[in-house]
């Protein structure tokens, strides 16, 4: 059984890598141009440490100290004590609701591509990447490492079906991470934000107050938000319980869509009101450009 799962996992990793390769280049460029030069960072107390010779392929030309360069007749850039690798941390929801998919991909499959793309972009940009999977608890957590082996370790965890299922408690997971991640971290929370439990709002504010940047990435199936007309009676099951309900969809469609929109708006408002980034993406749409747009925002 273990060997069979390993073979299936290898096939899924190969397919996942292909999709990541198709999306990752623009994300890598964004990490290098934005994250590396601290446009997203809150702190302003960076102390000047000295000068070193300018390296064209590596250094930002805006850091050139022109007075020192003219005196030495070589280009020199300013160095700062606080310049060091950024930690990127990815928190991935693997609860039951993420296993829904009425389109080409399950939400969990789409989220896997997003998580893998961010992980590869971080490592390729020279940053450390950490990773955790959560349902009603943190089931797996990896400390940030800046090595390509970390990327492949994350992929192996993502494609393992044994890591999926269960209820969801976002607040508990965020409370755990507060004591685990370093201040100089950008945290990506990838989830459908359905059935995420109580008390997560306070935990979100706390971790948002500690870290340099927090970005919520809401992954939604189109049927999380919209119910198709003319479907008649259908049976619906609760992903977090054994409850099954038979309803006439034409009678509840308007109310369902109204409540779904209100729930999505509430989640986004909690992020925005806490000064954090947020983006909602349907599994039928590309994610690279909406994600880059959020990363490029300088207001925190």
Residue pairs with C-beta under 8 A, 6 or more apart in sequence:
5 160
5 161
5 162
8 159
9 156
9 159
9 160
12 159
13 152
13 155
13 156
13 159
16 112
16 113
16 116
16 155
16 158
16 159
17 116
17 155
19 113
19 116
20 113
20 116
20 117
20 120
23 113
23 117
23 286
23 287
23 288
24 117
24 120
24 121
24 124
26 288
26 289
26 292
27 117
27 118
27 121
27 288
27 291
27 292
28 120
28 121
28 124
28 125
30 121
30 292
30 295
30 296
31 88
31 121
31 122
31 124
31 125
31 127
31 295
32 125
34 40
34 295
34 296
35 86
35 88
35 125
35 127
35 186
35 295
36 86
36 125
36 126
36 127
37 60
38 46
39 298
40 186
40 212
40 213
40 295
40 298
40 300
41 184
41 212
41 213
42 212
42 300
43 82
43 212
45 82
46 80
46 81
46 82
46 83
47 80
47 81
47 82
48 78
48 79
48 80
48 81
49 79
49 80
49 81
50 78
50 79
51 65
51 68
51 76
51 77
51 78
51 79
52 76
52 77
52 79
53 74
53 75
53 76
53 77
54 61
54 64
54 69
54 74
54 75
54 76
54 77
59 77
60 77
63 77
63 78
64 75
64 76
64 77
65 76
65 77
65 78
68 76
69 75
69 76
84 184
85 126
85 127
85 128
85 146
86 127
86 128
86 184
86 185
86 186
86 212
87 127
87 128
87 129
87 130
87 144
87 181
87 182
87 184
87 185
87 186
88 118
88 119
88 122
88 127
88 128
88 129
88 130
88 144
88 185
88 186
88 188
89 129
89 130
89 131
89 132
89 144
89 177
89 181
89 185
89 186
89 187
89 188
90 115
90 118
90 119
90 129
90 130
90 131
90 132
90 154
90 187
90 188
90 190
91 132
91 134
91 173
91 174
91 177
91 187
91 188
91 189
91 190
91 191
92 111
92 115
92 131
92 132
92 133
92 134
92 158
92 190
92 191
93 111
93 134
93 135
93 168
93 170
93 189
93 190
93 191
93 192
93 193
93 196
94 108
94 133
94 134
94 135
94 139
94 163
94 164
94 165
94 166
95 134
95 135
95 136
95 165
95 166
95 167
95 168
95 195
95 239
95 240
96 135
96 165
96 166
96 167
96 168
96 239
96 240
97 107
97 168
97 192
97 194
97 195
97 239
97 240
98 106
98 107
98 108
98 111
98 164
98 191
98 192
98 219
99 106
99 107
99 108
99 164
99 165
99 239
100 106
100 107
100 192
100 221
100 223
100 224
100 239
101 107
101 108
101 109
101 221
101 283
102 221
102 222
102 223
103 221
103 222
103 283
103 284
104 283
104 284
105 283
106 283
107 192
107 219
107 220
107 221
107 283
108 164
110 219
110 281
110 283
110 287
111 190
111 191
111 219
112 158
112 159
113 287
114 190
114 217
114 219
114 281
114 287
114 291
115 131
115 154
115 158
115 188
115 190
116 151
116 154
116 155
116 158
117 288
118 129
118 188
119 129
119 131
119 150
119 151
119 154
119 155
120 151
122 128
122 129
122 146
123 129
123 146
123 147
123 148
123 150
123 151
126 146
127 146
128 144
128 145
128 146
129 144
129 145
129 146
129 150
129 151
129 154
130 141
130 142
130 143
130 144
130 145
130 181
130 185
131 140
131 141
131 142
131 150
131 154
131 157
132 138
132 140
132 141
132 142
132 173
132 177
133 139
133 140
133 157
133 163
134 168
134 169
134 170
134 172
134 173
135 165
135 166
135 167
135 168
135 169
136 166
136 167
136 168
136 169
136 172
136 197
137 169
137 172
137 173
138 172
138 173
138 176
138 177
139 163
139 166
140 157
140 163
141 176
141 180
142 150
142 153
142 154
142 157
143 180
144 181
144 182
144 185
157 163
167 195
167 197
167 240
168 191
168 194
168 195
168 196
168 197
168 240
169 196
169 197
169 200
170 189
170 191
170 193
170 196
170 197
170 200
170 203
170 204
171 196
171 197
171 198
171 199
171 200
171 201
171 202
171 203
171 204
172 197
172 203
174 189
174 200
174 203
174 204
174 206
174 207
175 203
175 206
177 187
177 207
178 203
178 206
178 207
178 210
181 187
181 210
181 211
183 210
183 211
183 212
184 212
185 211
185 212
185 213
186 211
186 212
186 213
186 214
186 215
187 207
187 211
187 213
187 214
187 215
188 215
188 217
189 214
189 215
189 216
189 217
190 217
190 219
191 216
191 217
191 218
191 219
192 218
192 219
192 220
192 221
192 224
193 216
193 218
193 264
193 267
194 224
194 239
194 263
195 239
195 240
201 270
204 214
204 270
204 271
204 274
204 276
205 274
207 214
208 214
208 274
208 275
208 276
213 276
213 277
213 300
214 271
214 276
214 277
215 276
215 277
215 278
215 279
215 294
215 295
216 267
216 268
216 271
216 276
216 277
216 278
216 279
217 279
217 281
217 287
217 291
218 264
218 267
218 268
218 278
218 279
218 280
218 281
219 281
219 283
220 264
220 280
220 281
220 282
220 283
221 282
221 283
222 282
222 283
222 284
224 260
225 257
225 260
225 261
225 264
225 282
226 257
226 260
227 249
227 252
227 253
227 256
227 257
228 249
229 249
229 250
229 253
230 250
231 249
231 250
232 248
232 249
232 250
233 246
233 247
233 248
233 249
234 246
234 247
234 249
235 244
235 245
235 246
236 244
236 245
236 246
236 247
237 243
237 244
237 245
238 244
238 245
264 280
267 278
268 278
268 280
271 277
271 278
272 278
275 300
276 300
277 294
277 295
277 297
278 294
279 290
279 291
279 293
279 294
281 287
281 290
281 291
